[in-house]
Amino acid sequence: MKKYILYFVIVFFSINHSQSQNKISINISQAKDTINKNIYGHFAEQLGHGIYGGLYVGEKNKTIANKDGIRLDVVNALKKLKVAVLRWPGGCFADNYHWNDAIGPKDKRKPIENISWGNMREDNSFGTNEFLEFCKMIKAEPYLAVNMGGGTVQEAAEWVQYVNHANGSSYITDLREQSNIKEPWHVKYWGIGNESWDCGGHMTVEYYTNLYKRYATFMTSYSNSEGLFRIAVGPGTDDFNWTESLMKNIPLKMFEGISIHHYSVIDWSNKGSSTNFTEAEYFKTMEQAYRMETMIKGNSDVMDKYDPQKKIALVVDEWGGWYESDSGTRKDFLFQQNTMRDAMIAGITLNMFHNHCDRVRMANLAQCVNVLQSVILTNKEKIVLTPTYHVMEMYNVHQNALMLPVTVQSNEYILGDKKLKAISASASKDKNGYIHISLVNIDAKKGQEIKIELGDFSTHNIKGLILSAKNLQDYNSFDFPDKIKPEVFTDTKIDGNILTAKLPPFSVVVLELK
């Protein structure tokens, strides 16, 4: 009898112990860093239907509401999302793109062949003027990617003149005036090259560094009195030697950021379906998503050696999930559906960006419309907001807020002999004194109860939103565009300074505390 009693005591203790592992402490007194709004940036490469059919349908289109060819439903959706910065024209496309082929009267522009993505003929009707006006419409800062692979230093320098210098200051600005552009756009953010270790020229870091310094010198005045934010190409893997070489050999006064890329890919040679995936494939995707922590930490450690004052930003200007293109679409157009798996990627990745906002000061989700982990899908006049869209809208309360350091003790999400942290979290305090807490439970089967220690903060005013679904593979389609959308979340209770929240499996929650 005693053995049975002992057995049940052990089992009872084990169950309650395992259920009490999710603990989060919010360290309000240690807060000092701000979550830069540019972490909520996006990426629009000239690829597939990302631009043509996605952002832009042409001035002659009479079936889709547009202004100068730019579709207004996409503009309104992105304004609501509070897109902070938008990167264009690539990606790999950038290193084949010549900006001066796509300005002036549209019937005089040079058609091009998009050799990076499918060898499609494009008429260049969407160029610099259209992109920068689009950014004004959605109230986003533009981020231009310079053609270092197939272009010249002079071409890059003249692009800066075209978009930034005063009217009448040169022949280049006269070209802008001929397009009835009254004032310069004052573009601040410039990426010099893209994946120069791969599609951008298969360069060594030594070659890239020397070439970068030429571009950075001639795109600005000697002292960069224009205040351009020049972003050097960093690694796309955990090759921190590349970062070390940049930090060691480029004077800190010659660059303002280093870019890194990381995709949550199951297997580059067999990426799997965007919707028809197993739990094992989902688990592998989460493993890869969590690798962002290694990428951030490893690069930051190197940068700290040479830049302890953290003047140089870490810019994650490509991130997201990447699967095989959906059936019935062109493989090289990179169109994929967007499920709750993608919501999980977005939630935990943004939490990592928040928690490392001392160094990560810009990020650009790949990509904006109809390509990879899109926030918007379009099909002629139809539009769909994806689960990723909803996560980024729920999370944008963190923009420019004071990051509150969090300590997370999490249960494990276990599959076979592999384990991951089930809970991801971040927190911030906005200018009104409201605290926002973002919580993600990636466990595919188990709900999680989380106890949150608020320290000296006292409240009984709690609001919440949740994004969840019946199945991990669920998504919003053109026939059922609202299958997944945020709902009010009320499964919380407060006891003194302890807030308890219960998250369903694979869900994202944002709490607001007043």
C-alpha positions as MATLAB code, in Angstrom:
seq = 'MKKYILYFVIVFFSINHSQSQNKISINISQAKDTINKNIYGHFAEQLGHGIYGGLYVGEKNKTIANKDGIRLDVVNALKKLKVAVLRWPGGCFADNYHWNDAIGPKDKRKPIENISWGNMREDNSFGTNEFLEFCKMIKAEPYLAVNMGGGTVQEAAEWVQYVNHANGSSYITDLREQSNIKEPWHVKYWGIGNESWDCGGHMTVEYYTNLYKRYATFMTSYSNSEGLFRIAVGPGTDDFNWTESLMKNIPLKMFEGISIHHYSVIDWSNKGSSTNFTEAEYFKTMEQAYRMETMIKGNSDVMDKYDPQKKIALVVDEWGGWYESDSGTRKDFLFQQNTMRDAMIAGITLNMFHNHCDRVRMANLAQCVNVLQSVILTNKEKIVLTPTYHVMEMYNVHQNALMLPVTVQSNEYILGDKKLKAISASASKDKNGYIHISLVNIDAKKGQEIKIELGDFSTHNIKGLILSAKNLQDYNSFDFPDKIKPEVFTDTKIDGNILTAKLPPFSVVVLELK';
ca = [
       0.000    0.000    0.000;
       2.805    2.394    0.913;
       4.431    1.718   -2.458;
       1.227    2.738   -4.277;
       0.908    5.902   -2.183;
       4.536    6.765   -2.877;
       4.000    6.112   -6.592;
       0.989    8.445   -6.807;
       2.814   11.124   -4.814;
       5.710   10.974   -7.286;
       3.376   11.057  -10.305;
       1.332   13.919   -8.823;
       4.485   15.898   -8.051;
       5.921   15.236  -11.514;
       2.759   16.393  -13.282;
       2.416   19.549  -11.214;
       6.153   20.234  -11.444;
       6.122   19.926  -15.236;
       3.063   22.152  -15.499;
       4.694   24.858  -13.407;
       7.832   25.210  -15.502;
       6.629   28.107  -17.643;
       7.740   31.186  -15.741;
       8.531   34.623  -17.102;
      10.068   37.453  -15.093;
       9.823   40.973  -16.493;
      12.732   43.108  -15.320;
      11.312   46.612  -15.661;
      14.085   48.289  -13.668;
      16.736   47.009  -16.134;
      15.075   48.477  -19.229;
      17.330   50.758  -21.288;
      17.022   49.861  -24.992;
      14.355   50.873  -27.486;
      12.776   48.495  -30.000;
      13.479   50.282  -33.270;
      10.360   50.505  -35.432;
      12.494   49.427  -38.411;
      12.480   45.883  -37.035;
       9.018   45.888  -38.636;
      10.419   46.254  -42.131;
       9.515   44.353  -45.275;
      11.143   43.302  -48.520;
       9.692   43.602  -52.033;
      11.901   41.973  -54.632;
      11.168   42.266  -58.330;
      10.249   38.593  -58.444;
       7.237   36.596  -59.637;
       4.054   38.506  -58.826;
       5.608   40.409  -55.942;
       5.648   43.706  -57.855;
       3.661   43.214  -61.050;
       0.206   42.039  -59.969;
       1.136   42.416  -56.310;
       1.994   46.047  -55.597;
       1.461   47.357  -59.103;
      -1.216   46.651  -61.723;
      -0.576   49.518  -64.164;
      -2.416   52.776  -64.825;
      -4.636   51.233  -67.487;
      -6.165   48.668  -65.115;
      -9.896   49.413  -64.728;
     -10.917   46.437  -62.557;
      -8.583   46.952  -59.581;
      -8.681   50.278  -57.725;
      -5.309   51.965  -58.156;
      -3.484   55.264  -58.106;
      -0.956   55.615  -60.906;
      -0.981   51.830  -61.213;
      -0.362   51.110  -57.509;
      -3.151   48.962  -56.076;
      -4.943   50.702  -53.245;
      -6.109   47.601  -51.360;
      -2.462   46.659  -50.779;
      -1.624   50.241  -49.776;
      -4.414   50.316  -47.193;
      -3.452   46.917  -45.756;
       0.222   47.877  -45.393;
      -0.635   51.234  -43.799;
      -2.629   49.351  -41.165;
       0.371   47.085  -40.629;
       2.587   50.154  -39.965;
       5.377   49.004  -42.269;
       8.381   50.989  -41.108;
      10.851   50.426  -43.952;
      10.628   48.664  -47.329;
      13.615   47.137  -49.148;
      13.733   47.058  -52.989;
      14.524   45.985  -55.765;
      16.254   42.834  -54.426;
      17.626   40.357  -53.464;
      19.451   38.694  -56.289;
      17.528   40.874  -58.740;
      19.281   43.987  -57.412;
      22.649   42.912  -58.814;
      21.199   42.784  -62.339;
      19.117   45.946  -62.081;
      20.036   49.251  -63.703;
      17.891   51.970  -62.179;
      18.330   54.420  -65.074;
      16.604   51.987  -67.474;
      13.360   52.471  -65.511;
      12.870   56.245  -65.228;
      11.220   58.789  -67.474;
       8.253   58.234  -69.817;
       7.107   54.633  -69.599;
       6.966   54.163  -73.357;
      10.653   55.103  -73.507;
      11.877   52.737  -70.775;
      13.981   49.717  -71.672;
      12.266   46.345  -71.256;
      14.440   43.914  -69.330;
      14.807   40.176  -68.876;
      14.632   39.107  -65.247;
      17.458   36.580  -65.435;
      17.461   36.104  -61.667;
      13.890   34.811  -61.563;
      12.529   32.970  -64.585;
      13.929   35.056  -67.447;
      10.644   36.954  -67.621;
      10.436   40.012  -69.854;
       9.423   43.076  -67.821;
       8.602   46.520  -69.187;
      10.206   48.449  -66.305;
       6.973   50.379  -65.736;
       7.641   50.038  -61.998;
      10.925   51.783  -61.262;
      12.509   54.193  -58.807;
       9.817   56.870  -59.123;
       6.999   54.385  -58.594;
       8.691   52.616  -55.683;
       9.452   55.818  -53.807;
       5.938   57.125  -54.335;
       4.591   53.779  -53.089;
       6.685   54.178  -49.925;
       5.175   57.627  -49.402;
       1.688   56.154  -49.793;
       2.237   53.504  -47.105;
       4.337   55.882  -44.938;
       7.404   53.627  -44.994;
      11.058   54.596  -45.253;
      12.593   53.295  -48.512;
      15.656   51.051  -48.440;
      17.390   50.814  -51.831;
      19.666   47.879  -52.704;
      22.548   48.935  -54.944;
      23.703   46.921  -57.958;
      27.239   45.995  -56.964;
      27.405   42.780  -58.992;
      26.610   44.067  -62.481;
      26.723   47.788  -61.914;
      29.335   50.465  -61.365;
      30.324   52.872  -58.618;
      29.276   55.763  -60.861;
      25.839   54.211  -61.407;
      25.335   53.906  -57.639;
      26.547   57.452  -56.970;
      24.212   58.839  -59.629;
      21.286   56.932  -58.124;
      21.931   58.736  -54.848;
      21.992   62.034  -56.750;
      18.773   61.195  -58.587;
      16.756   60.515  -55.421;
      18.437   62.817  -52.885;
      20.076   65.884  -54.402;
      18.355   69.236  -54.869;
      16.542   70.045  -58.096;
      18.797   71.696  -60.619;
      22.013   70.543  -58.990;
      23.081   68.304  -61.911;
      22.023   66.658  -65.142;
      20.891   63.688  -63.038;
      18.416   65.780  -61.044;
      17.222   67.379  -64.296;
      16.139   63.871  -65.322;
      14.081   63.643  -62.154;
      12.392   66.985  -62.865;
      11.490   65.769  -66.344;
       9.304   63.164  -64.611;
       7.499   66.011  -62.812;
       9.100   65.138  -59.464;
       9.182   68.461  -57.614;
      11.316   67.524  -54.603;
      13.949   64.872  -53.782;
      12.886   61.881  -51.684;
      15.833   61.962  -49.240;
      16.412   58.211  -49.136;
      18.447   57.327  -46.055;
      18.936   53.544  -46.218;
      21.252   51.988  -48.817;
      22.341   48.367  -49.081;
      25.641   48.046  -50.927;
      25.432   44.672  -52.626;
      23.346   41.617  -51.809;
      24.597   38.166  -50.801;
      27.931   39.035  -52.387;
      29.232   35.645  -51.252;
      26.655   33.965  -53.552;
      24.288   35.372  -56.218;
      25.826   38.823  -55.792;
      29.150   37.766  -57.324;
      30.600   34.820  -55.333;
      33.112   37.214  -53.826;
      35.633   36.584  -51.093;
      35.233   38.814  -48.083;
      38.546   40.536  -48.909;
      37.371   41.407  -52.417;
      33.977   42.542  -51.194;
      35.501   44.723  -48.481;
      37.716   46.638  -50.916;
      34.869   47.051  -53.387;
      32.501   48.151  -50.638;
      34.865   50.924  -49.563;
      34.888   52.321  -53.103;
      31.094   52.404  -53.234;
      30.728   53.837  -49.738;
      33.231   56.583  -50.562;
      31.738   57.811  -53.819;
      28.047   57.487  -52.919;
      28.472   60.203  -50.283;
      30.542   63.254  -49.545;
      33.851   62.521  -47.833;
      32.400   62.832  -44.333;
      28.922   61.528  -45.274;
      27.383   64.861  -44.287;
      24.217   63.635  -46.046;
      23.768   61.068  -43.279;
      23.270   58.033  -45.503;
      22.812   54.770  -43.631;
      25.120   52.428  -45.587;
      24.613   48.712  -45.035;
      27.395   46.238  -45.815;
      26.729   42.632  -46.784;
      27.207   40.254  -43.884;
      26.917   36.451  -43.835;
      23.955   34.241  -44.698;
      25.229   31.424  -42.486;
      27.015   31.300  -39.141;
      30.240   32.388  -40.872;
      31.262   34.902  -38.251;
      34.730   35.170  -39.822;
      33.100   37.181  -42.620;
      31.690   39.585  -40.041;
      35.041   39.794  -38.270;
      36.764   40.721  -41.504;
      34.253   43.489  -42.193;
      34.556   44.925  -38.700;
      38.354   44.742  -38.784;
      38.922   46.165  -42.264;
      36.178   48.726  -42.856;
      36.579   51.919  -40.804;
      33.552   52.380  -38.556;
      32.942   55.803  -40.104;
      32.303   54.147  -43.489;
      29.282   52.046  -42.638;
      26.228   52.129  -40.396;
      24.952   48.559  -40.613;
      25.779   44.950  -41.471;
      23.109   42.756  -43.025;
      22.535   39.073  -42.348;
      20.067   36.619  -43.907;
      18.440   33.600  -42.326;
      15.588   31.441  -43.617;
      13.768   28.729  -41.678;
      14.348   26.033  -44.290;
      13.815   22.325  -43.621;
      16.276   21.220  -46.325;
      17.493   23.404  -49.191;
      17.293   20.471  -51.610;
      13.839   19.383  -50.385;
      12.024   22.297  -48.763;
       8.667   20.554  -48.445;
       5.115   21.777  -49.002;
       3.858   25.048  -47.574;
       0.589   23.426  -46.433;
       0.911   19.622  -46.550;
       3.536   19.055  -43.855;
       4.007   16.651  -40.942;
       4.678   17.502  -37.324;
       8.256   16.330  -37.883;
       8.633   18.886  -40.676;
       7.047   21.531  -38.476;
       9.477   20.722  -35.675;
      12.415   21.016  -38.068;
      11.127   24.422  -39.205;
      10.977   25.588  -35.591;
      14.543   24.353  -35.027;
      15.675   26.458  -37.958;
      13.667   29.471  -36.810;
      15.324   29.316  -33.395;
      18.737   29.350  -35.147;
      18.143   33.080  -35.584;
      19.300   33.389  -31.958;
      22.670   31.861  -32.909;
      22.966   34.175  -35.909;
      22.219   37.276  -33.855;
      24.356   36.308  -30.877;
      27.358   35.176  -32.935;
      27.438   38.273  -35.120;
      26.797   40.575  -32.161;
      29.680   39.085  -30.188;
      32.062   39.802  -33.072;
      30.695   43.306  -33.579;
      31.030   44.061  -29.857;
      34.798   43.461  -30.061;
      35.265   46.302  -32.547;
      32.232   48.433  -31.747;
      31.519   48.219  -28.007;
      29.354   51.346  -28.203;
      27.063   49.509  -30.652;
      27.099   52.251  -33.257;
      26.819   49.725  -36.104;
      23.398   48.117  -36.493;
      22.777   44.457  -37.215;
      20.238   44.415  -40.065;
      18.360   41.158  -40.719;
      17.131   42.235  -44.126;
      15.916   38.795  -45.224;
      14.153   36.346  -42.933;
      11.177   33.998  -42.963;
      10.019   30.555  -44.034;
      10.899   29.066  -47.417;
       9.161   26.011  -48.917;
       8.671   24.587  -52.379;
       6.521   26.774  -54.627;
       2.873   25.796  -54.480;
       1.503   23.326  -57.004;
       0.191   25.007  -60.138;
       2.532   27.983  -59.823;
       5.893   28.667  -61.430;
       8.752   27.289  -59.350;
      10.877   30.401  -59.857;
       8.050   32.736  -58.751;
       8.376   31.481  -55.138;
       4.652   31.669  -54.368;
       3.707   29.767  -51.218;
       0.739   29.649  -48.874;
       1.025   30.870  -45.308;
      -0.160   28.701  -42.402;
      -0.047   28.761  -38.614;
       3.493   27.395  -38.952;
       4.447   30.742  -40.469;
       2.705   32.580  -37.642;
       4.965   30.656  -35.254;
       8.068   31.675  -37.232;
       6.978   35.313  -37.152;
       6.136   35.306  -33.448;
       9.339   33.765  -32.123;
      11.554   35.671  -34.582;
      10.122   39.060  -33.656;
      10.543   38.169  -29.987;
      14.233   37.479  -30.636;
      14.607   40.792  -32.466;
      12.995   42.628  -29.550;
      15.210   40.943  -26.992;
      18.342   41.855  -28.997;
      17.231   45.363  -29.965;
      20.470   46.827  -28.627;
      22.108   45.549  -31.826;
      19.238   44.508  -34.162;
      17.819   47.792  -35.405;
      16.272   46.802  -38.716;
      14.735   43.639  -40.154;
      12.907   42.935  -43.411;
      10.506   40.024  -43.733;
      10.862   38.139  -47.011;
       8.645   39.061  -48.670;
       5.819   41.572  -48.804;
       3.300   40.283  -51.397;
       2.971   36.917  -53.202;
       6.544   35.759  -52.547;
       7.825   33.452  -49.761;
       6.432   34.323  -46.296;
       4.135   37.063  -47.557;
       1.864   39.173  -45.434;
      -0.460   39.654  -48.413;
      -1.542   37.385  -51.268;
      -3.320   38.717  -54.357;
      -5.185   37.086  -57.224;
      -6.430   39.679  -59.706;
      -8.939   41.758  -57.708;
      -8.845   39.475  -54.644;
      -6.635   39.985  -51.609;
      -5.817   37.813  -48.595;
      -4.171   38.793  -45.319;
      -2.051   35.896  -44.078;
      -1.471   34.647  -40.507;
       1.932   36.338  -40.672;
       0.192   39.635  -41.428;
      -1.925   39.238  -38.312;
       1.089   38.474  -36.098;
       2.928   41.546  -37.332;
      -0.144   43.705  -36.801;
      -0.642   42.349  -33.263;
       3.048   42.922  -32.503;
       3.414   46.432  -33.906;
       2.485   47.865  -30.492;
       6.176   47.273  -29.695;
       7.417   49.767  -32.291;
       9.672   52.401  -30.698;
       8.734   51.148  -27.219;
      11.157   50.558  -24.344;
      12.224   46.907  -24.355;
      11.661   45.235  -20.988;
      14.183   42.430  -20.413;
      12.518   39.084  -19.794;
      13.791   35.895  -18.208;
      11.984   32.850  -19.587;
      11.813   29.417  -18.006;
       9.989   27.179  -20.457;
       8.573   23.705  -20.714;
       9.968   21.621  -23.547;
       8.227   20.823  -26.775;
       9.295   17.217  -27.300;
       9.104   15.190  -30.489;
      10.874   11.847  -30.402;
      14.323   12.433  -28.963;
      14.373   16.154  -29.820;
      13.430   19.096  -27.632;
      12.771   22.791  -28.090;
      11.594   25.529  -25.779;
       7.814   25.665  -26.050;
       7.508   29.283  -24.937;
       8.948   32.423  -26.502;
       8.314   35.873  -25.059;
       9.190   39.560  -25.193;
       7.853   42.692  -23.518;
       7.934   46.463  -23.850;
       6.598   49.658  -22.310;
       5.167   52.297  -24.638;
       5.111   56.089  -24.292;
       1.761   55.918  -22.474;
       3.175   53.598  -19.838;
       1.286   50.555  -21.135;
       3.118   47.233  -21.020;
       2.773   44.800  -23.912;
       3.774   41.155  -23.596;
       4.106   38.872  -26.629;
       3.799   35.149  -25.992;
       4.189   32.197  -28.351;
       3.518   28.526  -27.654;
       5.062   26.478  -30.474;
       4.012   23.085  -29.037;
       1.910   21.358  -31.679;
      -0.201   19.390  -29.189;
      -0.015   20.813  -25.677;
      -1.421   23.975  -24.219;
       0.836   25.865  -21.826;
       0.082   27.717  -18.615;
       2.489   30.604  -18.060;
       3.085   32.525  -14.846;
       4.440   36.024  -15.439;
       6.120   37.942  -12.611;
       5.439   41.665  -13.073;
       7.707   42.960  -10.317;
       6.533   46.339   -9.009;
       4.001   46.829  -11.798;
       0.440   46.564  -10.529;
      -2.620   46.184  -12.744;
      -6.085   44.725  -13.041;
      -6.630   46.149  -16.507;
      -5.607   43.438  -18.983;
      -6.564   43.125  -22.634;
      -5.405   40.433  -25.028;
      -5.502   39.188  -28.600;
      -4.836   35.631  -29.743;
      -4.080   34.071  -33.107;
      -4.798   30.364  -33.202;
      -6.416   27.710  -35.393;
      -7.762   24.174  -35.336;
      -4.853   22.772  -37.356;
      -1.236   23.783  -37.868;
      -1.796   23.471  -41.615;
      -4.726   25.921  -41.679;
      -4.424   29.054  -43.822;
      -6.449   31.893  -45.302;
      -7.471   31.295  -48.904;
      -9.146   33.459  -51.523;
     -12.367   31.512  -50.887;
     -12.049   31.706  -47.082;
      -9.931   34.808  -46.370;
     -10.893   35.092  -42.664;
     -10.381   31.522  -41.529;
      -7.540   32.681  -39.266;
      -7.726   36.101  -37.658;
      -7.050   37.600  -34.218;
      -9.666   37.059  -31.528;
     -10.089   38.528  -28.067;
      -8.062   36.583  -25.485;
      -9.417   36.389  -21.933;
      -7.736   33.309  -20.454;
      -5.753   35.305  -17.901;
      -5.926   35.977  -14.183;
      -3.990   38.249  -11.870;
      -2.944   37.504   -8.300;
      -0.840   40.267   -6.796;
       2.095   40.731   -9.137;
       1.656   37.310  -10.805;
      -0.184   37.197  -14.130;
      -1.235   33.759  -15.359;
      -2.074   33.075  -19.011;
      -3.096   29.809  -20.652;
      -2.057   29.436  -24.280;
      -3.529   26.780  -26.591;
      -1.167   24.730  -28.789;
       0.591   26.652  -31.619;
      -0.792   30.053  -30.689;
       0.361   33.661  -30.475;
      -0.908   36.045  -27.787;
      -0.271   39.740  -27.177;
      -1.325   41.189  -23.823;
      -1.748   44.848  -22.952;
      -1.436   45.874  -19.309;
      -2.510   49.327  -18.135;
];
